[in-house]
Structure formats: structure tokens, C-alpha cells
């Protein structure tokens, strides 16, 4: 017999036993107790000390039930686990991990006691249980920018001591009239405005290391927040798409594409401090090798802006002027700030008196929706 020290009852995603051994007359025993009034399934993973493999032992515990795992007996039984593995007879030591069979996203409530005894020397001792703490509590992306009527995913940045993702117990929004969030972290833009999204981690283990004297792993309930902004939906509609030749130089070709930002009801979205603005950013390579860049984030009150691409040649059929354009469409946050790329339609290629925009050379018909 060996002493089992009392341990506080708490929930956790995983616990580790840093050592078990059956060499030199030793044997290791783990006692598991389910202190709840509901049945629980536990997956115990035994890692081999030489790093050559692992053995998984599913354990079902009824309400208030307990069981004991004898490592020497488990090895002697030579019984395959769910993956067909058996613990080789030459494996004499290792470590153990206790978690839910559903993975580290599920919490379990389990009291674990470990002891190592030696029959030949009539000695025994307790085994230490390690806590696997969570850290880096936060939400991604930060901040959240979501158009009206659209849904986008948010995720937790928290990880446990092994680097596995840790998921919140619940999500909430401070202003559901502006932005809602479901139990999986999916946010939906409802109306123009701001809201704060909160991810709550109930009873998260916040300490990594050994616990002595039967103390449970320290827990807390972090609740990181993330600012969210809802803007008008960014739909870009082509109003016109034309080629023009300059009378003074007929071999110089210019393509003008006029866009308008509209909402889901096809109504114009104009310049306003609470509405989205659109612009374009291009990186041009000219025939002399000198790159040029331009960036705009402006529009008229009707939400209209024009992309102007051109090519100038000394002879018909030649290729000169702008030969390559890498274009992006930008969203300018209300009140200023860095522009956010919302679409990269493709490379614009100017060659042989024609200009290709995202693979289109002939021209987009009026009314074409470019994004989304």
C-alpha cells in the first residue's frame, strides 16, 4: 500500500505525470476518480521513455467511480490499444497524459493519484502530477473589420503548454445591434457602428509545472476583448470601361474603368466618416525599368472612382510605356488609418496596344460586379 495525498477537485484540459517506471522491481500505479455525478470518458496516453512510441488507454468512469491502472500489469497483458499498439516488453519507463478522448478542446474533472512501489525493497513513494497551463489569451484578427450582412471567423490565440490551441468557453458581443457572434466565434455585421467582442475562458489552467501536496492546478477565467467595426459592404460595380486614343498620338492607348461602390441593395455608398471608401494601389514597371507607385483612397459623394491605365508607343503594334501593373483595391477605414487590401483582381498587362485587367482585355460590361 502507498499513501494517497488529498487533491482538490478542478476541471482541466489535460494533466501530465512526468514519470512512470517498472524497472528494477518497481511498479507504478495510477488511481483515477471521477468526483462528478455524470459519467466521464478519459483517454490516458502513455509515452515511452525512449521516444519510440505511445500507447492509448480509454477509460470510462461512472459517476463517483474510480479505477486503478497498474503499469506492470498493463505491459504484461500485451493488449493492443485502439491504434493496434502494444507496450513493448523492453519499455520500462515513460510519462503519461490524461485528457478527454475528444481532444484538448474538452475539459474533464478528474482526481489523479500516482505511486511507485518496490516489492523487493518494501519501499513506496508518490508520483508528481504536472499541470499544463494555458497562455497567450487573445482574439484574431485584431481589430475586427466586418461589412454589413457578412460573416467572418474569429479565433482564439490561446495555446496550452504543448502548443495546442485552446478554445473559449463562450463568445459575446457588447452591442448585438451592430455585431453579433455565435458560439464558434463567427461574427456578423448587422449595422454600421462599433462593438466589443469578448472570448471567455472558464476555469482555464494558468500554471505549468508540478503541484505538491495534492493541490489542484491553479485556474482563472481570462476574458480577452477585441474591438469590432462594421462598415458598409464593399461591392464594386463597373459603370463604364472604355479605350481611348489620344488624337496627338494615335498609338497611345488609354483604358478608363470607372467603378462605383454600392451596398447590398445596389445603392451608392459615398464618402462619409461612417462609410467605407475605396481606392486602388498600383505598382507600375515602365519600359525604362523605373517602377512607379500610386495609391488613392478617395471617391466622390456617389462612391465613384476611376482606374486609368495607359500605354504609349512610337509605332502601331509596338510595346512600350507601362508594361506591367500589379493592382489592389483598398478599403480606407472611417476616420483614417492604414488602407486594408480587400481584393487583388490580378495583374494588369499592357502589350500590343491592349490592356488586360485581371485577364479581361475587351472590357467589362456595365453593371459587372468586380468584388465580391
Buried (B, 14 or more C-beta within 10 A) or exposed (E): EBEBEEBEEBBBBBBBBEBBBBEEEBBBBBBBBBBBEEEBBBBBBBBBBEEEBBBBBEBEBEEEBEBEBBBBEBBEEEEEBEEEBBBBEEBBBBBBBBBBBEEBEBBBBBBBBBBBBBEEEEEBEBBEBBBBBBBEBBBEEBBBBBBBBBEBEBBBBBBBBEEBBBBBBEBBBBBEEBBBBEEEBEBBBBEBBBBBBBBBBBBBBBBBEEBEEBBBBBBBEBBBBBBBBBBBBBBBBBBBBEBEEEEEEEBBBBBBBBBBBBBEEEEBBBBEEEBBBBBBBBBBBBBEEEEEEEEBBEBEEEBBBBBEBBBBBEEEEBEBBBBBBBBBBBBBBBEEEEBBEBBEBBEBBBBEBEBBBBEBEEBBEEEBEBBE
